[in-house]
Amino acid sequence: MEFSRKAVRRSAIFGAILFSLFLLFDFNYIKMQSSIYAKNDWATALEMAFILYLDIINLLLQILEAMGNS
């Protein structure tokens, strides 16, 4: 079963929008964490960096999929 190029592009654009919203949510999460807990340790920094890294990588992959020619 093969999907049409339009269907793949629409799903990739939807994914890019979804991961952009995740990115905004995570930035808000970081802001709230810093104001509530004020933790400044390596575990918190690693967790927040990992969350942002995954969101940015997923966003870039969705954008690349939407721009694909095949």
C-alpha positions in Angstrom: 0.0 0.0 0.0 1.4 3.3 -1.0 0.3 6.8 0.0 0.0 9.6 -2.4 2.5 12.4 -2.3 -0.2 14.9 -1.2 -1.1 12.7 1.8 2.5 12.4 2.8 3.1 16.2 2.5 -0.1 16.9 4.5 0.9 14.6 7.3 4.4 16.1 7.3 3.1 19.6 7.5 0.7 18.5 10.3 3.7 16.9 12.1 5.7 20.1 11.7 2.9 22.1 13.3 2.5 19.6 16.0 6.2 19.5 16.9 6.3 23.3 16.8 3.5 23.3 19.4 5.4 20.8 21.5 8.5 23.1 21.3 6.4 26.0 22.6 5.0 23.8 25.3 8.5 22.7 26.4 9.8 26.3 26.5 6.8 27.1 28.7 7.6 24.0 30.8 11.2 25.2 31.3 10.1 28.7 32.3 7.6 27.3 34.8 10.2 24.8 36.2 12.8 27.6 36.7 10.3 29.8 38.5 8.7 27.1 40.7 11.6 24.9 41.7 14.6 27.0 40.9 16.7 23.8 40.5 20.0 24.5 39.0 21.6 21.0 38.8 22.9 18.8 36.0 20.0 16.4 36.1 17.5 19.1 35.5 19.6 20.7 32.7 20.1 17.3 31.0 16.4 16.5 31.1 15.4 19.9 29.7 18.1 19.7 27.0 17.0 16.2 26.0 13.4 17.2 25.7 14.3 20.2 23.5 16.7 18.2 21.4 14.0 15.6 20.6 11.5 18.3 19.7 13.9 20.1 17.4 15.1 16.9 15.7 11.4 15.7 15.1 10.5 19.2 13.8 13.4 19.1 11.3 12.6 15.6 10.2 9.0 16.6 9.5 10.0 19.7 7.6 12.4 17.6 5.5 9.7 15.1 4.8 7.4 17.8 3.6 10.0 19.2 1.3 10.9 15.8 -0.2 10.4 15.3 -4.0 9.7 11.6 -4.2 
